[in-house]
Amino acid sequence: MYIRVLPGLGQVIDEYNRYRSPEVTAKIEYIGEDYIDILFKGSFCYTCGFYDYFEDFIIEAREFGIILSLERIVEIGGGAIVRFKVEGGV
């Protein structure tokens, strides 16, 4: 599946950030053939669960018809770059 243009992804980012910013913001880092890398930055609520933020992104994407699965998480200072595999819905 080739997803250079992923309809609805901008809306997913906007909606995600609407409810989680400034604690955490998501930004498109890279769009590959069948995956997307999203940069998550912010102070995070670690007691809420660091990985919950990434699972929330999957849930938000599903609301816009994009089916994602989490492939990898690379922790960086103040956040993470998360790779999601696009399973369908585009």
Steps between C-alpha positions, in 0.01 A plus 500: 500500500651832396392789721699808400171684525299381798156662500389601846842487667511877545161487668620223731800712605283808554242314707765319703682825580174678579448281806858428606699816431699654664566187711579304184495599134520276196665595172551305179868411479501274193258317271631175353347246264291322764585683820509841662744638756343741747702722734344534845648777716406653829506458873283183496316375806715199583262383773228486233715262296760608247382248240133592544562813293598288201207264542273805516637607162396163354150546641480855363612382154231231500240775552612642163502161326875435523600162647843507666712263705798598710831376357771668704571774750829689509522711813673835459550791736158637585306248296508219248488423131239232448462291187149388416427245229203596286278193494216645298236760457674720250 
